[in-house]
Amino acid sequence: MFSSRSNETSDIMQVEIDELPQSMNSLTFEEFTSIRYEEPASREPEFETDESKSKSDETETETESESKSDKTKFESNKTDNESDESEESESAEEETETIPKFPNNIYSDLMTLIIQHNLNNKTRNAIIRFFNKHSNLLTSLLSKNIEQERKLMDRMKLINLLNKEKVILKYNNKDYIIYYRPIINCIKNILSIKDIHKYITFNFKNNQTNNNRNYNEQYTFNWWARTEKTLPTGSYLLSIILYSDASTTDSLEKNTLHPIFVTLNNIITWRRNKPDVKQLLAYLPIIKAKDDTQKIFEEHKNIVRRTFHKSLKFLLSPLYDDNGIELELNNSIFWCFPRISMIISDWPEACTFALTYKSMKSNYPCHFCLISKEDLSNINLNSNQIEPRSHNNMKLYYKNNTGKNVSIENVRNFFWSVPNINIYTATVPDRMHHLDLDFFQHQLNFTKILINKQCGKSVIDEINNRVKLIPRYKDLKSFPNGFLHLTLLTASEYRSLMKIMIFIVDELYEDSGSPNFIKNNKITEVYLKWNKMYLLSRKENYEESDVTLLQKSINEWAKLFIELFKEYSKSEL
């Protein structure tokens, strides 16, 4: 968890400063208006047409070593050589589903306005009444209130606003469908945004100040320079970021689906973080077991894992044409080779991409490296004591049926065939989920447990009382009733707590001379070290010295965090 890594400096700087999209509906408002022009979604035929060939043609030949300089041809028509593949039926009848449409353009424009500005129901109804009153039409083009429009939106189903669908699996007498847009179309949509060309860079930049290397955008990292050298002369690198975030939403009729988003690392960070630059690529299906007994079977779990990677193969294969793709930007044509550089997800989903075990108590719980669970919180290890995971060493364990020795699943990883990526290092958390919603949340919870154990409920009440007394201030979330009773906080609320907690815990209780008693100044110190580390992580530009300072601050905070709270961790780390 806290161990230092042996990666190059520039690769360490791939700590992502983007945040996952908070709302899957906010990516492209044009989707809600374009439905009035589009034909009903058609169900695509199966992707892996080669499966109709003889069994001998299905067998995939594994390479024993990585191709030099990552120029291995991407074999998009390979099929997984696994016995459980027979569970997945590859026959899908083509059919057309009728999608309800907006009755007119005015109706569509109203819904776009509502979504863009996040209007509440009262405001929405006021707009409808105003239009109906002053439009001078015998028959209103709008409904009487927003509830009728909401019902129409529910009937339309957001997933059907995507262009295509594909049956990826037949299982337990049910079709599991991917709702998607072709990834090349998503890229073209991003490049067609007005003025986006002003914020795009295609070439590696070696920025320096006083002979000190600077790191900010990904095109200043060593990965960019290495990957550029593998491309044909005259072509450009298109760096792809994928966002993965399984969600449940009422607009999808309470079904759980797995949205995948895409954006470009060529675009400068502040512009890339705008909603219009994050395109919704697809919804992956969530595979359900027919009962609790089937749910725990390894066969069922492997079907779920294979289907996830099969879905990614279907969605991402168009990126890897041997001849690259031509894309238009600002009335000019660019010859580009797309490469996936980063996948942003939380830890369980990172394990799904890497196909590593999802238990912190497994022998090797880290999806980045082969570090034992006993050493996972040992921040004193040096780089020579940490073996990174790679496609080479993981494929070898998989081929020899010894994957359990390094905590990987017995399923072939799609990304082993993808050039210019190490899936184990490319899958990273975003700062919001990793720091705001994860580590800081744990720090607050462990602080509460520790203080309650040492000092009792009266000191816990004092924490809440101090929080209540903090006056309102601009850009600072107030907690007039305290916060310790709250079970669900937003990232913004956690960031507000970061600003005040050091003052809340300072001189909170009297020290005791009893053995193993944690003094108050230690609690204050851990919040001080957290703030220092957090502020350094938010820098937009790093010099070599900043990288060293950030790593030092991480180690200092982690060391104290472990010292204070290790016994309260459920994973016993």
C-alpha positions in Angstrom: 0.0 0.0 0.0 2.7 2.5 1.1 5.8 0.9 -0.4 8.0 3.0 -2.7 8.1 2.0 -6.3 11.0 1.4 -8.6 9.4 3.2 -11.6 11.2 6.0 -13.4 10.6 9.4 -12.1 8.3 10.4 -15.0 6.3 7.2 -14.6 5.8 7.9 -10.9 4.3 11.2 -11.9 1.5 9.3 -13.6 -0.4 9.9 -10.3 -3.6 11.0 -12.1 -5.0 14.5 -11.3 -8.2 13.9 -13.2 -11.3 13.0 -11.5 -13.9 10.4 -12.5 -17.0 11.9 -14.0 -19.5 12.4 -11.2 -22.5 12.1 -13.4 -22.6 9.8 -16.4 -25.5 11.9 -17.9 -23.4 15.1 -18.0 -20.9 14.1 -20.7 -22.6 14.9 -24.0 -25.9 16.8 -23.8 -26.1 16.5 -27.6 -27.2 12.9 -27.1 -30.5 14.0 -25.8 -31.2 16.2 -28.8 -29.7 13.9 -31.5 -32.2 11.2 -30.8 -34.8 13.0 -32.8 -32.6 12.5 -35.9 -31.3 9.0 -35.3 -32.7 5.7 -36.5 -33.5 3.1 -33.8 -30.5 1.3 -32.4 -29.6 -1.9 -34.3 -28.2 -4.9 -32.6 -24.8 -5.6 -34.0 -23.8 -9.1 -35.1 -21.2 -10.9 -33.0 -17.7 -9.5 -33.2 -15.7 -12.7 -33.1 -16.8 -14.1 -36.5 -13.7 -16.3 -36.6 -15.2 -18.6 -34.0 -17.2 -20.2 -36.8 -13.9 -21.6 -38.1 -12.5 -25.0 -37.1 -11.3 -25.6 -33.5 -7.7 -25.7 -34.7 -8.0 -22.1 -36.0 -9.2 -20.9 -32.6 -6.1 -21.8 -30.7 -4.1 -18.7 -29.8 -0.4 -18.8 -30.0 1.3 -17.2 -27.0 4.5 -15.3 -27.5 7.2 -16.2 -25.0 8.6 -12.7 -24.6 7.5 -9.1 -25.2 8.2 -7.6 -28.6 11.2 -5.3 -28.7 10.2 -1.7 -28.4 6.5 -2.8 -28.1 6.0 -3.1 -31.8 4.1 -6.4 -31.5 1.2 -6.5 -34.0 -2.1 -6.3 -32.1 -4.0 -9.4 -33.0 -7.6 -8.2 -32.8 -9.1 -11.4 -34.1 -7.5 -13.7 -31.5 -9.9 -15.7 -29.4 -9.3 -16.8 -25.8 -8.1 -20.4 -25.7 -10.1 -21.3 -22.6 -12.5 -24.3 -22.0 -15.1 -22.1 -20.4 -15.6 -20.2 -23.6 -18.3 -22.7 -24.5 -20.5 -21.1 -21.9 -20.8 -18.1 -24.1 -23.1 -18.4 -27.0 -22.0 -16.5 -30.1 -25.3 -16.5 -31.9 -27.3 -13.3 -31.6 -30.3 -12.7 -33.7 -30.3 -9.3 -35.4 -33.3 -7.2 -34.3 -34.4 -3.6 -34.1 -35.8 -2.1 -31.0 -38.2 0.9 -31.2 -36.9 3.8 -29.1 -39.4 6.4 -27.9 -38.5 9.8 -29.4 -39.0 13.4 -28.3 -42.3 14.5 -29.9 -40.8 17.7 -31.2 -37.6 19.9 -31.2 -39.0 22.3 -28.6 -39.5 19.4 -26.2 -35.9 18.2 -26.9 -34.5 21.7 -26.4 -36.2 22.0 -23.1 -34.8 18.7 -21.8 -31.3 19.8 -23.0 -31.7 23.1 -21.1 -32.8 21.2 -17.9 -29.9 18.8 -18.0 -27.2 21.5 -18.9 -28.2 23.7 -16.0 -29.3 21.1 -13.5 -32.6 22.8 -12.9 -34.9 21.8 -10.0 -38.5 20.7 -10.5 -39.9 24.0 -9.4 -37.9 25.9 -12.0 -38.6 23.3 -14.7 -42.4 23.6 -14.1 -42.1 27.4 -14.2 -40.5 27.3 -17.6 -43.2 25.0 -18.9 -46.0 27.3 -17.6 -44.3 30.3 -19.1 -44.0 28.7 -22.5 -47.6 27.4 -22.5 -48.9 30.8 -21.5 -47.0 32.9 -24.0 -46.6 30.6 -27.0 -50.0 31.5 -28.5 -50.4 27.9 -29.7 -53.8 26.1 -29.7 -52.1 22.9 -28.5 -49.1 23.1 -26.3 -46.0 21.3 -27.6 -44.9 20.6 -24.0 -46.5 18.5 -21.3 -48.3 20.1 -18.3 -45.5 19.4 -15.8 -42.0 17.9 -15.5 -43.2 14.6 -14.2 -44.7 13.6 -17.5 -41.4 14.5 -19.2 -39.5 12.5 -16.7 -41.6 9.5 -17.4 -40.8 9.9 -21.1 -37.1 10.1 -20.4 -37.4 6.9 -18.3 -39.2 5.1 -21.1 -36.5 6.2 -23.6 -33.8 4.6 -21.4 -30.5 6.4 -21.4 -28.6 3.4 -22.7 -30.6 3.5 -25.9 -29.3 6.9 -26.6 -26.0 5.2 -27.5 -25.7 4.3 -31.1 -25.3 0.5 -31.0 -25.8 -2.6 -29.0 -24.2 -6.1 -29.0 -25.0 -9.3 -27.3 -21.7 -10.2 -25.7 -22.9 -13.3 -23.7 -25.9 -15.7 -23.5 -25.9 -17.0 -20.0 -28.6 -18.4 -17.7 -31.2 -18.0 -20.5 -30.4 -14.2 -20.7 -28.8 -12.0 -23.3 -26.1 -9.7 -21.8 -25.7 -6.6 -24.0 -23.1 -3.9 -24.4 -24.6 -0.5 -25.3 -21.9 1.4 -27.0 -20.6 3.9 -29.5 -17.6 3.1 -31.7 -14.5 4.4 -29.9 -13.3 6.1 -33.1 -16.5 8.1 -33.1 -15.9 9.1 -29.5 -12.5 10.4 -30.4 -13.8 12.3 -33.4 -16.5 13.9 -31.2 -13.8 15.2 -28.9 -11.7 16.5 -31.7 -14.7 18.3 -33.2 -15.2 20.4 -30.1 -14.9 24.1 -30.9 -11.4 25.5 -30.1 -10.2 22.1 -28.7 -7.2 22.3 -31.1 -5.8 25.1 -28.9 -5.4 22.7 -26.0 -4.0 19.7 -27.8 -0.3 18.6 -28.0 0.9 15.6 -30.1 4.6 15.7 -29.6 6.8 14.8 -26.6 8.1 17.9 -24.7 11.2 17.8 -22.6 10.5 20.9 -20.4 13.4 22.1 -18.3 14.1 24.9 -15.9 17.7 25.6 -15.0 18.6 22.1 -16.3 15.9 20.7 -14.0 13.4 18.4 -15.7 9.7 19.5 -15.4 6.7 17.2 -15.4 3.1 18.3 -15.8 1.1 16.9 -18.7 1.6 13.3 -19.8 3.4 14.4 -22.9 6.3 15.5 -20.7 6.7 11.9 -19.3 9.2 9.3 -20.4 6.3 6.9 -21.5 5.4 9.4 -24.2 8.9 9.7 -25.5 9.4 5.9 -25.6 6.0 5.3 -27.3 6.6 7.9 -30.0 9.8 6.1 -31.0 7.7 3.0 -31.9 5.5 4.9 -34.4 6.1 5.4 -38.1 7.8 8.7 -39.1 5.3 11.4 -39.7 2.6 10.0 -37.5 1.3 11.2 -34.1 0.6 9.6 -30.8 -2.9 9.8 -29.5 -2.9 9.0 -25.8 -6.2 7.4 -24.6 -7.5 7.5 -21.0 -10.3 5.2 -20.0 -12.5 5.8 -16.9 -14.2 2.8 -15.3 -16.9 3.2 -12.7 -19.6 0.6 -12.1 -22.9 2.3 -11.1 -26.5 1.8 -10.3 -29.0 4.5 -11.5 -32.7 4.9 -11.6 -32.6 6.2 -15.1 -31.6 2.7 -16.1 -34.6 1.2 -14.4 -32.5 0.3 -11.3 -30.3 -2.0 -13.4 -26.6 -2.1 -12.5 -24.4 -1.4 -15.5 -20.7 -0.6 -15.9 -20.0 2.7 -17.7 -16.7 3.2 -19.5 -15.7 6.7 -20.4 -12.9 7.9 -22.8 -10.9 11.0 -23.2 -7.5 12.1 -24.6 -4.3 12.7 -22.6 -3.1 15.0 -25.5 -5.5 17.7 -24.1 -4.2 19.9 -21.3 -5.6 18.8 -17.9 -7.9 21.7 -17.0 -9.6 21.4 -20.4 -9.7 17.7 -20.3 -11.6 17.8 -17.0 -14.5 19.6 -18.5 -17.5 17.4 -19.0 -17.7 17.7 -22.8 -14.2 16.2 -23.3 -15.2 13.0 -21.4 -17.2 10.8 -23.8 -19.4 7.9 -22.7 -18.0 4.9 -24.6 -20.2 2.1 -23.4 -22.2 0.4 -20.7 -20.8 -3.1 -19.9 -23.3 -5.6 -18.6 -23.1 -6.9 -15.0 -23.3 -10.7 -15.2 -25.8 -12.2 -12.6 -25.7 -15.7 -11.1 -29.0 -17.5 -11.1 -28.7 -18.2 -7.4 -26.4 -17.8 -4.4 -24.9 -21.3 -5.0 -23.8 -20.5 -8.6 -22.5 -17.1 -7.5 -19.7 -18.7 -5.4 -18.6 -21.2 -8.1 -15.2 -20.4 -9.7 -16.7 -21.3 -13.1 -19.2 -18.5 -12.8 -16.6 -16.0 -11.6 -14.4 -16.9 -14.6 -17.3 -16.3 -17.0 -17.7 -12.9 -15.5 -14.0 -12.1 -15.8 -13.7 -13.4 -19.4 -16.8 -11.5 -20.5 -15.4 -8.2 -19.1 -12.2 -8.7 -21.1 -14.0 -9.9 -24.1 -16.1 -6.7 -24.0 -13.0 -4.6 -23.8 -11.5 -6.4 -26.7 -14.6 -5.7 -28.8 -14.6 -2.0 -27.8 -10.9 -1.2 -28.1 -9.7 -3.3 -31.1 -10.6 -0.6 -33.6 -7.8 1.5 -32.1 -5.1 -0.9 -33.2 -5.2 -0.8 -37.0 -1.7 -1.5 -38.2 -1.9 1.6 -40.5 -3.2 4.0 -37.8 -6.2 6.2 -38.3 -6.6 9.6 -40.0 -8.4 12.2 -37.8 -9.5 15.7 -38.6 -8.6 18.6 -36.3 -9.1 22.2 -37.1 -9.5 21.5 -40.8 -6.3 19.5 -40.9 -5.7 15.8 -41.2 -3.5 14.0 -38.7 -2.2 10.5 -39.1 -2.5 9.1 -35.6 -1.8 5.9 -33.7 -4.0 5.6 -30.6 -2.5 4.0 -27.6 -4.2 3.4 -24.2 -1.9 5.1 -21.6 -4.0 5.1 -18.5 -7.1 3.5 -17.0 -8.6 5.3 -14.0 -10.6 3.2 -11.6 -10.9 2.3 -7.9 -9.0 -0.6 -6.5 -11.6 -3.4 -7.1 -11.9 -2.4 -10.7 -8.2 -2.2 -11.1 -8.1 -5.8 -10.0 -10.7 -6.6 -12.7 -8.5 -5.0 -15.4 -5.3 -6.7 -14.1 -7.1 -9.9 -13.2 -5.4 -10.0 -9.8 -7.1 -11.3 -6.6 -9.6 -8.9 -5.0 -8.6 -9.7 -1.4 -6.2 -7.6 0.7 -5.5 -10.8 2.5 -4.3 -12.7 -0.6 -0.6 -13.5 -0.8 0.2 -10.7 -3.3 -2.6 -8.2 -3.0 -1.0 -5.3 -4.9 -1.9 -5.2 -8.6 1.2 -3.1 -9.3 3.9 -5.4 -8.0 4.7 -8.8 -6.4 4.9 -7.6 -2.8 3.7 -10.0 -0.1 0.9 -9.1 2.2 3.3 -9.1 5.1 5.3 -6.4 3.5 2.5 -4.3 1.9 2.7 -1.6 4.6 6.5 -1.8 4.9 7.6 1.6 3.6 11.3 0.9 4.3 11.6 -1.5 1.3 13.9 -0.3 -1.5 13.3 -0.8 -5.2 15.6 -3.9 -5.4 13.2 -5.7 -3.0 10.1 -5.0 -5.1 9.4 -7.0 -8.3 7.0 -5.2 -10.6 4.3 -7.1 -12.3 4.7 -7.2 -16.1 3.1 -8.9 -19.1 6.1 -11.2 -19.4 6.2 -12.6 -15.8 2.4 -12.8 -15.4 2.0 -14.6 -18.8 4.6 -17.1 -17.7 2.7 -17.9 -14.5 -0.5 -18.2 -16.4 1.0 -20.5 -19.0 2.4 -22.8 -16.3 -0.9 -22.8 -14.5 0.7 -21.3 -11.4 -1.1 -18.0 -11.4 -2.3 -18.6 -7.8 1.3 -18.4 -6.7 1.2 -14.6 -7.6 -2.5 -14.0 -7.0 -3.7 -13.8 -10.6 -6.9 -15.3 -11.9 -6.9 -18.2 -14.3 -8.1 -16.1 -17.2 -6.1 -14.7 -20.1 -5.7 -10.9 -19.9 -6.8 -9.1 -23.1 -4.2 -6.4 -22.5 -1.3 -8.8 -22.9 -1.8 -8.4 -26.6 -2.0 -4.6 -26.6 1.1 -2.6 -27.5 2.8 0.1 -25.5 1.0 -0.6 -22.2 1.7 -2.4 -19.0 -1.8 -3.0 -17.6 -0.4 -3.4 -14.1 1.1 0.0 -13.9 -1.4 1.8 -16.2 -4.4 1.2 -14.0 -4.4 3.9 -11.4 -6.8 5.5 -9.0 -7.9 9.1 -9.4 -7.0 11.5 -6.6 -10.6 12.1 -5.5 -11.3 8.4 -4.9 -7.8 7.5 -3.6 -7.2 10.4 -1.2 -10.5 12.2 -0.5 -12.9 9.2 -0.4 -10.4 6.6 0.7 -7.4 7.4 2.8 -8.8 10.5 4.5 -12.0 8.8 5.2 -10.1 6.0 6.9 -8.0 8.5 8.8 -11.1 10.2 10.2 -12.7 6.9 11.1 -9.6 5.5 12.8 -9.2 8.8 14.7 -12.7 8.4 16.1 -12.1 4.8 17.1 -8.7 5.6 18.7 -10.0 8.6 20.7 -13.1 6.8 21.8 -11.1 3.9 23.1 -8.6 6.1 25.0 -10.8 8.9 26.2 -14.4 7.9 25.9 -17.5 9.4 24.3 -17.1 12.8 25.9 -14.1 13.7 23.8 -15.9 12.4 20.7 -18.7 14.8 21.5 -16.1 17.6 21.9 -15.0 17.0 18.3 -18.5 17.5 17.1 -19.0 20.6 19.3 -15.8 22.2 17.9 -17.0 21.5 14.3 -20.4 23.1 15.1 -18.7 26.3 16.3 -16.8 27.0 13.1 -18.5 30.0 11.4 -19.6 30.0 7.8 -16.9 30.9 5.3 -16.8 31.1 1.5 -15.9 27.8 -0.1 -16.0 26.0 3.2 -18.7 23.5 3.9 -20.2 24.0 7.4 -21.4 21.3 9.6 -23.9 22.9 12.1 -24.8 19.5 13.5 -21.3 18.1 13.5 -20.2 15.3 11.1 -19.4 12.2 13.0 -23.0 11.0 12.7 -22.9 11.2 8.9 -22.4 8.0 7.1 -21.9 9.3 3.6 -19.9 12.4 2.7 -19.0 13.9 -0.7 -15.4 14.5 -1.8 -16.0 18.2 -1.4 -17.1 17.7 2.2 -14.1 15.7 3.0 -11.9 18.4 1.5 -13.6 20.9 3.8 -12.8 18.7 6.7 -9.2 18.5 5.7 -9.0 22.3 6.2 -10.3 22.3 9.7 -9.4 18.9 11.3 -5.9 20.0 12.4 -7.6 22.7 14.5 -10.3 20.4 15.8 -7.9 17.7 17.1 -5.3 20.2 18.5 -5.2 20.1 22.3 -8.3 18.0 22.3 -7.5 15.8 25.3 -5.1 15.5 28.2 -2.2 13.1 27.9 -2.0 10.1 30.1 1.0 8.3 31.5 -0.5 4.9 30.9 1.4 2.5 28.6 0.7 2.7 24.8 -1.3 5.8 25.3 -1.3 7.9 22.0 -0.5 11.5 22.9 -2.7 14.3 21.5 0.2 15.9 19.6 0.6 12.6 17.6 -3.0 13.0 16.3 -2.4 16.6 15.4 0.9 15.6 13.6 -0.8 13.0 11.4 -3.2 15.6 10.1 -0.4 18.1 9.6 1.6 15.6 7.6 -1.6 14.7 5.6 -2.1 18.3 4.6 1.5 18.7 3.5 1.3 15.5 1.4 -2.1 16.4 -0.1 -1.1 19.9 -1.1 2.0 18.6 -2.8 -0.1 16.0 -4.7 -2.2 18.8 -6.1 0.7 20.7 -7.8 0.3 21.2 -11.5 4.0 21.3 -12.3 6.7 19.2 -10.8 10.4 19.5 -10.9 12.7 16.6 -10.0 13.1 18.1 -6.5 9.3 18.2 -6.1 9.0 14.6 -7.0 11.5 13.7 -4.3 9.8 15.9 -1.8 6.4 14.4 -2.6 7.7 10.9 -2.1 9.3 11.9 1.2 6.1 13.5 2.5 4.1 10.3 1.5 6.6 8.2 3.5 6.4 10.5 6.5 2.6 10.5 6.6 2.3 6.8 5.9 4.8 5.9 8.7 2.9 7.8 11.3 -0.5 6.6 10.0 0.6 3.0 10.3 2.1 3.6 13.8 -1.2 5.1 15.0 -3.9 3.2 13.3 -2.6 -0.2 12.2 -4.5 -2.1 14.8 -7.8 -0.6 13.6 -7.4 -1.7 10.0 -9.7 -4.6 9.1 -7.0 -5.9 6.7 -4.5 -5.8 9.6 -2.1 -3.8 7.5 
